[in-house]
Every structure is written in C-alpha cells, then in structure tokens.
C-alpha cells in the first residue's frame, strides 16, 4: 500500500530555497538563478510568482517576521510571566533558528540603505515592541516606562542576536546574565 505524501508546491519550494539562501549568502548576493537552481525550478517560474528578486525576498521576510510575532504572541498569551516568555522566545530563536537569526541581522543591516526594507523592518520591530510593552504594563509599569523599557529590551535582544552570530555565546552563564539583567529592568 502506498501512502500519500505531501508534495510541496513550486511556490513553497521557491520560498524555502530563498530562506536558506538568504541565510547562506545574504540579501545582496542572492540571485534568482541561485533560487531557481536550489528550488529545482525555472527562473521564469520565480518571475511568474514574484516578478523581482526584491518581491521574492520581501515575501519570505514578511513570512518570517509574521511567524516570529505570531509565535511571540502565543508564548506570551500562555505565560504568567510575559517578559520571561519573551526572552525565552528570543533565546530559543537564536539557539535553534540560526538561519532566521542570520536573515534578521542581514535584513536589519540592508534596511539602512533601502526605504522599502526599512519600512518592513520597522513594522516588525514596532510590532514586537508593542508585545514587550504590554508585558511591562502587565507588571504595573506606566505607559511611558513600558515604552522606554520595551525599546531597550528589543534593542538589547537584537544586539545579543547579532553578537551571538559574530561570536557564539557558548557560556550559558553569559546568556543567563543577559536574561537576568533584561528581566530586572
């Protein structure tokens, strides 16, 4: 008896190939030919679905960012200690999702020079800051303090992710100290 297996669509193969190639090569060095080859698709199929490299990459990035914020909200909603849940999400993200972390840092850097990328990245950061802000408010912080602390928290976490990619944090105590500090503010 044969079992039915889920077969990925061409569009899913293209997105998956783009995700991994973004992590390997970065935004600037990724080409449509690279994606087509990795996805076992024709370049024409990529242009049919996305028209341009930028549209393809933005589609993958937006999917990554949406998955991150959805998972972050899920973690927070199921926890009594919302800030710990947020830090635990990021901790897991940069320990397990190295590709996603690389893409996040690369995209953050590229957004400095491209207005459209900057807009997408700022939307992601603002969305995550609101989640962190709500966590601080749930601890009784004022609106203003929650806003300031969420900005600091998100900036720190993104810095930790960048630092970990450049020089992996192998010592669990270092990560524990970051966590203790961020949760104490």
Secondary structure, DSSP 8 states (H G I E B T S, - for coil): ---------HHHHHHHHHHHHHHHH-TTT--HHHHHHHHT--HHHHHHHHSSHHHHHHHHHHHHHHHHHHHHHHHHHT-SSHHHHHHHHHHHHHHH-HHHHHHHHHHHHHTTT-HHHHHHHHHHHHHHHHHHHHHHHHTT--HHHHHHHHHHHHHHHHHHHHHHHHS----HHHHHHHHHHHHH-
